[in-house]
Amino acid sequence: MLKSSLTTGLSCVPRGRGQLGQESAGIVTSNGASPPTYTAHKGMGLVSSAFPPDALLKLRYGNLGICHTRYSTTGISELQNCQPFVVDTLHGKIAVAHNGELINAHALRKKVMRHGVGLSTSSDSELITQLLALTPPMEERDAPDWVARIKNLMTETPTSYSLLVMFKDVIYAVRDPYGNRPLCIGRIVPVSKLHSSGAEEEDTEGWVVSSESCSFQSIGAKYYREVLPGEIVQISKHGVKSLSVVPRPEGDLPAFCIFEYVYFARPDSIFEGQMVYTVRQRCGRQLAIEAPTDADVVSTVPESATPAALGYAQQSGLPYIEVLCKNRYVGRTFIQPNTRLRQLGVAKKFGALTDNFAGKRVVLIDDSIVRGNTISPIIKLLKDAGATEVHIRVASPPIRHPCYMGINIPTKEELIANKPEFQDIAGYIGAASVQYLTVEGLVSAVQEGISSLQQKDKSSKRVGHCTACLTGKYPVELEW
C-alpha cells in the first residue's frame, strides 16, 4: 500500500505536486528497522514515466517513505539532482526531500565544504541534507538530536523551504519560520469514513504529508492541519507530535507565497484554512470592481483562471462561456525549462470553440501574464475565429521582480512588465484592452477569508504574505 499511496499522491499533487514537478521524481522507503533498510528509485520525466511497475516492486517492503517531484529553480535538470537525497551520518542514514530555494545557498555551500564535505550536485536539497548531517554544537555525540539539527539549519538559513526528513522509523515535517512554501498533514482513514465528518482520531490508519492537500483524497486520507511556520513535527507509528516552533525575528510577519493562490496550487487545495478555488473567485470579483469591461461575454484561459473568471462574471453580471478547448495532454507552459518549449506548448495547447463567441466582444480572464508568450497567440486565435474584440483582465498584479525562493522567475529582463512594450501592452499582445488586479486588491481577496476564520475562531494569529515578485519587497535580506 505504501508504494501505491506514494506514487498516487505524487501524480495528484502539483509540486509534490505532479503538475509542477515534471522534470524528475523519486521515492525512498524504509522498513523502520534499527538499522533501517532504505530502498530508492528515481527517474526523469513525469511520475507516470518515472515509475514503471518493475521499479515499484522493489519498494514494496517499506512501511514509511518520502517522495518528491521536481521542477528546477536551482541546479540543472538531470537525474543526479533528483530527490529525495540519502546520506550516511554519524548515527545512520537519513533521507531528505525539499521544496523551495535557499536564499543564502552560496555561503552555505562554502561552509559545508570548509568542513571537508564534497557536494556532488548543484541542488539546494543536497546542501540541506549535508547541513543536517553535520553535528550541531548543542548535540551530544552518542545520539542524534534531530530537533537540534533542524533548529541549527533554521539558524543557518531563514527561508525558503519545506522539508521531510526520514530517519529510521520517524519522519520529521519542517517548514521554515516564514512559512514561505506550503506543507500540510493528512490522516489515512477507512474509505467508509473518507467523505464523512465522523472520522475520529481512533479511525486513523496512517499519516501523510504533502505540499498540497489535494493529494490526500486520492490515497484515502483527510486533511488534518497545516504545518505552522517554523514548526518541527514528528510523525511515527505513535502519531503526530509537534516538537518545536522556531520563531521569526521579532516584528517579522509570516511570508507565505501569494503566488500559490494565484497560479501554482490546485484549486481544491487548502491553505491557511481556505480553499484556493474560493480565493481565486474573490480575486475575480475584486477584478470586476477594479476593471469593469464593456463586453458581451466572460471567459477564461483554462484552467487555473476559471474560478477568477466565474467570480468576474458573477460580479459584472455578464454571462460566462467557454471559448477555448484545452488539450489536457500538454503540460503547463510556464514551467517548461526554456522559451522554445514554452512556445511550442502554447501552439498545441488550445482549440477555439467558435460557435460560443463568434461576433461577440470577449473579456478573457487570465491568472497571470509572466513572459507574455502564451496570451498573444491565444488572442490571435480568438480573433481569427470570429471574436470582434478581446479584452484581457488579469486576476493578479504585473510580475516585475524575480523570485529567489523557489519559483522559476530568474531575471527581470524576461518579465513582460519590465519591457518597453508594457507601456502599450494591449497593442503588443493584440488585445482591445488590458488591465490587472492591484496588489492591494489581491492581498485583500486572499486575506478576507483568513480574517473571517480568525473572527470565527477568536484567533489573533498574525497574517502576512510574500509579494516580492509583485512589489520587490522581499521578506528577508537576500545574500549573494
C-alpha positions in Angstrom: 0.0 0.0 0.0 2.8 2.4 0.8 4.3 2.5 -2.7 0.9 2.9 -4.3 0.0 5.7 -1.9 3.2 7.5 -2.6 3.0 7.3 -6.4 -0.7 8.1 -6.5 -0.1 11.1 -4.2 2.7 12.3 -6.4 0.5 12.1 -9.5 -2.2 14.1 -7.9 -0.3 16.9 -6.3 1.3 19.8 -8.1 5.0 20.3 -7.0 4.6 17.4 -4.5 3.0 18.2 -6.9 2.9 16.3 -10.1 1.6 19.1 -12.4 4.6 21.3 -11.5 7.2 18.7 -10.9 7.5 17.5 -14.4 11.3 17.0 -14.8 12.0 14.2 -12.4 10.6 12.1 -9.5 11.9 9.9 -6.7 10.8 7.7 -3.8 12.8 6.4 -0.8 11.2 3.9 1.5 12.3 2.5 4.9 11.4 -0.7 6.7 11.7 1.2 10.0 14.1 -1.3 11.5 17.2 -0.4 13.5 19.3 -0.1 11.4 16.8 0.5 8.7 16.9 -0.7 5.1 16.3 2.2 2.7 15.1 1.4 -0.9 15.1 4.1 -3.5 14.0 4.7 -7.1 14.4 7.9 -9.2 13.5 8.7 -12.8 13.4 11.6 -15.2 10.1 12.9 -16.5 6.5 12.8 -15.2 5.6 10.4 -12.4 3.8 8.1 -14.9 7.0 7.5 -16.8 9.5 7.7 -13.9 7.9 4.8 -12.0 7.3 1.7 -14.2 5.8 -1.3 -12.5 9.0 -3.2 -12.2 10.6 -0.3 -10.4 7.8 -0.2 -7.8 8.2 -3.8 -6.9 11.4 -3.2 -5.1 9.7 -0.5 -2.9 7.0 -2.9 -1.6 8.6 -3.8 1.7 8.8 -0.3 3.2 6.3 0.9 5.8 7.2 4.6 5.7 8.7 6.7 2.9 9.1 10.1 1.4 8.8 11.2 -2.3 9.4 14.2 -4.4 8.7 15.6 -7.9 11.0 18.3 -9.2 11.0 21.3 -11.5 14.3 23.0 -11.2 14.8 26.5 -9.9 18.5 25.9 -9.0 20.5 23.0 -10.3 20.3 21.6 -13.8 17.7 19.1 -14.9 19.3 15.7 -14.7 19.0 12.6 -12.6 21.7 13.4 -10.1 19.7 16.3 -8.9 16.6 14.2 -8.4 15.3 13.9 -4.8 15.0 12.6 -2.2 18.7 12.6 -1.2 20.1 9.9 1.1 23.3 10.3 3.0 25.1 8.5 5.8 25.5 10.4 9.0 27.3 9.6 12.2 24.1 7.9 13.5 22.9 6.2 10.3 21.3 7.1 7.0 18.8 10.0 6.6 16.6 10.8 3.5 15.6 14.3 2.8 13.1 15.9 0.3 12.9 19.7 -0.1 10.6 22.2 -1.7 11.9 25.8 -2.0 15.2 27.6 -2.6 17.7 28.7 0.0 18.3 32.5 -0.2 21.9 32.1 1.1 22.9 28.9 -0.7 26.2 30.2 -2.0 27.5 31.0 1.5 26.2 27.7 2.9 27.9 25.7 0.2 31.2 27.3 1.2 30.5 26.5 4.8 29.8 22.8 4.2 32.9 22.5 2.0 35.1 24.0 4.8 34.0 21.1 6.9 35.6 18.8 4.3 32.3 17.7 2.8 32.2 17.5 -1.0 28.9 18.2 -2.9 28.1 16.1 -5.9 25.2 18.1 -7.3 24.1 21.7 -7.7 20.9 21.2 -5.8 19.9 23.1 -2.6 18.4 19.8 -1.4 21.8 18.1 -1.2 23.1 21.1 0.7 20.3 20.9 3.2 21.0 17.1 3.6 24.7 17.7 4.3 23.9 20.5 6.8 21.6 18.2 8.7 24.3 15.6 8.7 26.7 17.9 10.5 26.7 17.6 14.3 25.5 20.9 15.8 27.2 22.4 18.9 24.3 21.6 21.2 24.1 17.9 20.4 25.6 15.1 22.5 27.8 12.8 20.5 26.2 9.4 21.4 22.7 10.0 19.9 21.3 12.3 17.3 19.1 15.2 18.4 17.2 15.9 15.2 15.3 18.9 16.7 18.7 20.5 17.5 19.9 19.7 14.0 16.9 21.1 12.3 16.9 24.2 14.5 20.6 24.7 13.6 19.6 24.5 9.9 16.9 27.2 10.5 19.5 29.4 12.2 21.8 29.0 9.2 19.1 29.8 6.6 15.7 31.5 7.4 13.9 30.6 4.2 12.7 29.2 1.8 12.0 25.5 2.4 9.5 22.9 3.4 11.3 19.6 4.3 10.7 16.0 5.0 13.5 14.2 6.9 13.3 10.4 7.3 15.4 8.7 10.0 14.9 5.1 11.0 11.1 4.8 11.8 10.4 8.5 12.1 9.6 11.3 9.6 10.1 15.0 10.5 8.0 17.5 8.7 9.5 21.0 8.8 8.5 24.4 7.5 10.8 27.5 7.5 10.0 30.2 10.1 8.4 32.5 7.4 6.2 29.7 6.1 7.0 30.7 2.5 6.4 27.3 1.0 3.3 25.2 1.9 3.2 22.0 3.9 0.2 20.1 5.4 -0.6 16.9 7.2 -3.4 14.4 6.4 -4.5 11.2 8.0 -5.4 8.0 6.3 -8.9 6.8 7.3 -11.2 3.9 6.3 -12.8 4.5 2.9 -16.2 4.5 4.6 -15.2 7.5 6.7 -13.4 9.4 3.9 -16.4 11.6 3.0 -18.0 11.8 6.4 -17.4 14.3 9.2 -17.5 11.5 11.7 -13.9 10.2 11.3 -12.4 10.3 14.7 -8.8 10.2 15.8 -9.0 6.5 16.6 -10.0 5.8 12.9 -6.6 6.9 11.8 -4.7 4.2 9.8 -1.7 6.3 8.9 -0.3 9.7 8.3 0.7 11.6 5.2 2.4 14.9 4.5 2.2 17.0 1.3 2.8 20.4 -0.2 -0.9 20.4 -1.0 -3.9 18.8 0.5 -5.4 18.0 -2.9 -3.4 14.7 -3.0 -5.0 13.3 0.2 -8.4 12.2 -1.1 -6.8 10.1 -3.9 -5.0 7.9 -1.3 -7.8 7.7 1.2 -6.7 10.5 3.5 -8.4 13.5 5.1 -6.9 16.9 5.6 -5.7 17.2 9.2 -3.9 20.6 9.5 -1.1 22.7 8.2 2.5 22.6 9.5 2.9 26.0 11.1 5.7 28.4 10.0 8.8 27.4 11.9 7.3 24.2 13.2 9.0 20.8 13.5 6.5 17.9 13.5 7.4 14.3 14.3 5.4 11.6 12.5 5.7 8.0 13.6 3.7 4.9 14.3 2.7 6.6 17.6 1.1 9.5 15.7 1.8 13.2 15.1 3.7 15.3 17.6 4.7 19.0 17.4 8.2 19.2 18.8 9.1 22.8 18.4 8.2 26.1 16.7 11.2 28.2 15.7 10.2 32.0 15.8 10.9 34.6 13.2 12.9 37.7 14.1 10.8 39.9 16.3 8.4 42.1 14.2 8.6 40.0 11.1 5.3 38.8 9.6 4.8 35.3 8.0 5.5 35.4 4.3 3.5 32.6 2.6 3.9 32.9 -1.2 0.9 34.7 -2.5 1.6 33.3 -6.0 0.5 29.9 -4.7 -3.1 31.2 -4.6 -2.7 32.9 -8.0 -1.3 30.1 -10.1 0.6 27.2 -8.6 -1.8 25.4 -6.4 -4.6 23.1 -7.5 -7.9 24.8 -6.8 -9.1 22.2 -4.4 -6.1 22.6 -2.1 -6.5 24.3 1.3 -4.1 27.0 2.5 -4.5 29.0 5.8 -7.9 27.4 6.3 -9.4 28.4 3.0 -9.8 26.7 -0.4 -7.7 28.1 -3.2 -10.8 28.0 -5.6 -12.7 30.3 -3.3 -9.8 32.8 -3.1 -9.5 32.8 -6.9 -13.2 33.6 -7.1 -12.8 36.5 -4.8 -9.9 37.7 -6.9 -12.2 37.7 -10.0 -14.9 39.6 -8.2 -12.4 42.2 -7.0 -11.0 42.4 -10.5 -14.5 43.2 -11.9 -14.8 46.0 -9.4 -11.4 47.5 -10.2 -11.5 46.8 -14.0 -15.0 46.7 -15.5 -15.4 45.9 -19.2 -17.9 46.8 -21.9 -18.2 43.3 -23.4 -20.8 40.6 -24.2 -19.3 37.5 -22.5 -16.7 36.5 -19.9 -14.4 33.6 -20.4 -11.1 32.2 -19.3 -7.7 30.8 -20.3 -8.3 27.3 -18.8 -7.9 26.0 -16.3 -6.3 27.8 -13.4 -8.1 31.1 -14.2 -11.6 29.6 -14.3 -12.6 30.4 -10.7 -11.5 34.0 -11.2 -13.5 34.2 -14.5 -16.6 32.9 -12.7 -16.1 35.5 -10.0 -15.7 38.2 -12.6 -18.9 37.1 -14.3 -20.9 37.0 -11.1 -19.7 40.5 -10.1 -20.2 42.1 -13.5 -23.5 40.4 -14.4 -22.0 39.2 -17.8 -22.6 35.6 -18.9 -19.7 33.1 -18.6 -19.0 30.9 -21.5 -16.1 28.7 -22.7 -14.2 29.9 -25.7 -11.1 27.6 -25.5 -10.8 23.8 -25.5 -7.7 22.7 -23.7 -5.6 19.7 -24.9 -5.1 18.0 -21.5 -2.1 16.0 -22.7 0.2 19.0 -22.9 2.0 20.2 -19.7 1.9 23.7 -18.2 3.9 26.1 -20.4 5.1 28.5 -17.7 7.3 25.8 -16.1 8.9 24.5 -19.3 12.7 25.0 -18.8 13.2 27.1 -21.9 11.4 29.5 -24.1 11.2 27.3 -27.2 9.5 24.5 -25.3 7.1 27.1 -23.8 6.2 28.5 -27.2 5.7 25.0 -28.7 3.5 24.1 -25.7 1.2 27.1 -26.4 0.9 26.2 -30.1 -0.6 22.8 -29.5 -2.4 23.5 -26.2 -5.8 25.2 -27.2 -8.6 25.0 -29.7 -11.3 27.7 -30.3 -15.0 26.9 -29.5 -16.1 29.2 -32.3 -19.8 28.8 -32.0 -19.7 30.2 -28.5 -18.3 33.7 -29.2 -18.3 34.5 -33.0 -19.4 38.1 -33.4 -19.1 38.9 -29.7 -16.9 41.0 -27.5 -15.0 38.7 -25.2 -13.4 39.6 -21.9 -10.8 36.9 -21.2 -9.6 36.4 -17.7 -6.1 35.1 -17.1 -4.5 34.3 -13.8 -1.2 35.9 -14.6 1.0 37.1 -17.5 4.6 36.3 -16.8 6.5 36.5 -20.0 3.7 37.2 -22.5 4.5 34.1 -24.6 1.1 32.4 -24.0 -1.5 35.1 -24.2 -0.7 36.7 -27.6 -1.3 33.6 -29.7 -4.5 32.9 -27.8 -5.8 36.4 -28.6 -5.0 35.9 -32.3 -6.7 32.5 -32.2 -9.9 34.0 -30.8 -9.9 37.0 -33.2 -9.3 34.7 -36.2 -12.2 32.5 -35.0 -14.6 35.5 -35.0 -14.4 37.5 -31.8 -14.9 41.2 -32.5 -12.9 42.3 -29.5 -10.8 40.5 -26.9 -10.3 42.4 -23.6 -7.7 40.9 -21.2 -8.3 41.1 -17.5 -5.6 39.6 -15.3 -6.5 38.3 -11.8 -3.1 39.2 -10.3 -0.8 42.3 -10.5 2.0 42.6 -13.0 5.0 40.4 -12.1 8.0 42.8 -12.1 10.7 41.1 -9.9 12.5 37.7 -9.8 11.7 35.2 -7.2 14.6 33.8 -5.2 12.6 31.5 -3.0 11.6 28.6 -5.2 9.7 29.9 -8.3 11.4 29.9 -11.7 11.4 33.7 -12.5 15.1 34.2 -12.7 15.6 37.6 -14.4 13.8 40.9 -14.7 14.6 41.1 -18.4 12.3 38.2 -19.3 9.2 39.6 -17.5 6.8 41.4 -19.8 6.0 44.0 -17.2 9.6 45.2 -17.3 9.9 45.5 -21.1 9.3 48.8 -23.0 6.3 47.1 -24.8 4.5 47.0 -21.5 3.6 50.7 -21.9 1.3 49.6 -24.7 0.7 46.0 -23.5 -2.7 45.8 -25.3 -1.2 46.7 -28.6 1.8 44.4 -28.1 -0.3 41.3 -27.5 -3.1 42.3 -29.8 -5.9 42.9 -27.2 -8.5 45.6 -27.2 -7.5 46.5 -23.6 -5.5 45.0 -20.7 -6.0 45.6 -17.0 -4.5 43.9 -13.9 -5.7 43.4 -10.4 -3.9 45.7 -8.0 -1.6 44.4 -5.3 -4.0 45.8 -2.7 -6.9 44.0 -4.4 -5.0 40.7 -4.4 -3.9 40.9 -0.8 -7.5 41.9 0.2 -9.0 38.9 -1.6 -6.5 36.5 -0.1 -6.8 37.8 3.5 -10.5 38.3 3.6 -11.1 34.6 4.1 -8.4 34.4 6.8 -9.9 37.3 8.7 -13.3 35.7 8.6 -11.9 32.5 10.1 -10.0 34.3 12.8 -13.1 36.2 13.9 -15.0 32.9 14.0 -12.2 31.1 16.0 -11.3 34.3 18.0 -7.7 33.8 16.8 -5.1 36.6 16.9 -2.6 34.8 14.6 -0.5 37.3 12.6 -1.1 37.1 8.9 1.4 38.1 6.2 2.2 37.1 2.6 5.2 37.3 0.3 4.5 39.7 -2.6 8.1 40.1 -3.6 7.6 39.2 -7.3 5.0 42.0 -7.4 6.5 44.7 -5.2 10.2 43.9 -4.9 9.8 43.8 -1.1 11.4 40.5 -0.1 10.6 39.1 3.4 14.3 38.8 4.3 17.6 40.3 3.2 18.9 38.4 0.2 22.5 37.1 0.3 24.7 36.6 -2.7 
